[in-house]
């Protein structure tokens, strides 16, 4: 498992983790099991993630939920990837397992509050 010093949180960009394709999901899940949570930012996510028609985001969300891995996704502009993605992000502003936030500090605060 890859962890940083922030309460067992994994910051994907610091750990070389990303979601660019379906094949990235199993390794990411394996690295995150037992952690305090995962922080992903826009650069950690490939174009397919933001195109909801591909199913990549849905698959990742389902796996995170199944394995009870709390994930904070940091995006400055939740609507930048289209109306549907913006709706998804807004629906997840208060989700128990997967939350869209505006800053890394907000991500850390939410993940460490559990």
Secondary structure, 3 states (H helix, E strand, C coil): CCCCCCCCEEEHHHHCCCECCCHHHHHHHHHHCCCCEEEEEHHHECHHHHCHHHCHHHHHHHHHHHCCCCEEEECCCCCCCCHHHHHHHHHCCCCCCEEEECCHHHHHHHHHCC
